Amino acid sequence: MYANAAFGAQQYASVGVRAGIEDASPHRLIQMLFEGGLQRLATAKGAMQREDRAVKGEQIGKAIGIIGGLRESLNPDGGELSENLESLYAYMQRRLLEANIESSIEKLEEVSTLLRDIKEAWDGIAPEQVRQKAESNDTRQSA
C-alpha cells in the first residue's frame, strides 16, 4: 500500500515542506499529503477571492499533484476500499480542474470537504495499529 507513497511525498516536498519526510512513517507521509493538499486548496481559495489567477492555477495544480500522490499510494490489491478511494481521488482531481477553469469556490470547497473527511478517517487509524499490521505482514512473508 505504501510502496508509492514516496512519489506522493516528493510531490508534497515540491510545494515547500521538506522537514521530516525522510524520517516519517508511511502513515505519517500520507497524513502530510492530506495536510499539504488542504493547505494548497486554502491558498487557492484565497487567490480565487483576490482574483489572482496565477496563484490560483499554481495552487490548484499542486493540489491535483498531491491527490495524484495519494492515488499512487493506494494498494492495488486493497479491494473495494482502494477502488472506492481511487474513484473518489479521480473525481476530486476532475472537480479541481473544473474549479480552476470556472473559478468556482464551491467546487474547491467540495474537494476540501472530501479531502478533510478522508484525512480525519486516516488520522483515526492509530499509528500503533499500522505498525502492528506491518509487523504481522512481515512475519507472514518471512514464514
Secondary structure by P-SEA (a helix, b strand, c coil): cccaaaaaaaaaaaaccccccccccaaaaaaaaaaaaaaaaaaaaaaaaacaaaaaaaaaaaaaaaaaaaaaaccccccaaaaaaaaaaaaaaaaaaaaaaaccaaaaaaaaaaaaaaaaaaaaccaaaaaaaaaaaaaaaac
